[in-house]
């Protein structure tokens, strides 16, 4: 069984055919889904998708793009939403200095609020980071010194330095379809050195469809292609990769039920 550890099943892209999308994924061997919160205004829809099936859980959070419009004054609202049995993580949160759709100060403030929630609730943190390695490492390191928390770098596309820092802090690395692209040799070289017991796979659907489906709308069934690439990169069988990454998922997201 594979797990799609990061997808956006509440997005309009899937509204007209979500049952069919999920059926295709299950037929492909995907047995669990984590649908991700990107804003508090949208969260009821995220939670509703998770409530629709036993094999779907969700996270609650404010994407860095939304930090300017949904600036948090602390972790309390996140902690309240996480009382729901289907909420197993906080995020996605973090820093995106590529698009800069929200002020950096707001992004950092929200990032810290999510970390505080993760620390207090004992639930993992889902980190989005793009063109912000230095500040991401600095915030994570500072906050770990204040108290431990768990989590992952989602859709990892960063440098060996970011991977090393994340691993040293106890975080996991999640691999998306970007790692299958022809021009992703440097990324694959970095991922090759990440220990198997710290890897997860994801789609980030409806975005970033992997080879050989690149250019199409991504969907959870396509995580099998990313997993196949990762198994080849690691020199192991596809079923071993699936077993390991699934075990990693349920170890990290311990509140999620199989």
Phi, psi and omega in degrees: 000138172255157174240131169272102190278000180198105175213167184238075186287346178274353185291151181303335180304333184251000190301323186274350185210033182302317178302321179291320178299315179292322179297319178296320180295314180297321178295331179277355178102012177270116189254357180204151185223139172243109180265137200253136174282136178239353179187151182290327179296327181271351191299323178306324177291322177297313181296322180298320177297316180297324181289345187282346184204145180295337184265016177238129169237176184216167172243164175236133181180178179237114179300147180303332177297333184262002187298326180294325181271335181233065180282124182273146176257014179157183184274357193300315182294324177293316180297323179297314180294329183285356174290340179292141185295337182274348182271117187241003183196168176246136179128178019272144180225176178136211188226129176232099180264004177281309180269331180051046181284346175227152177304141182299325180297322178291320178300314181294318180298315178294321177304312181294324178295319177296319179297319178299320178296316180299318180295315184290321184271344183072026178250152184287160182253134178254113189256127170257127176217132178215124182054035184217035185304312186299310181290325178298312179298317182297313181295313180300318181293313179301317183288326176297327178291336178277341182160141188290150172207162179247170178164194181211159168266114183274151178048054188297125175225016190274192184274164173304327179296317178294317178300314180298318179295317180298315180295319180297328179276000177091009182274164176258167179239127179252133188254129180250183180298341178303327182292347178269350185292150184300327184269013184260032181300317181296320178296316179298323178297321177293315182295331180299332182268356179279129181302143181303325184282007178236017184249142170231165176238152183206168173253324194061025180304139016270013183262164163061048178301135182282165167298139007263021183255010184303137182100343176268166170295128180286152175208161188304331179302332186284354178298339179298329180289318176296318179296321179296317178298316183293322177298316178297318180299322182273351179072035179232168178289153180299322181291329176291319177297316179298313181299318183290312182293328177292317176298320178299317181301310184286339173288317180286311181264067191293340179285338180290140180254137177294000000 
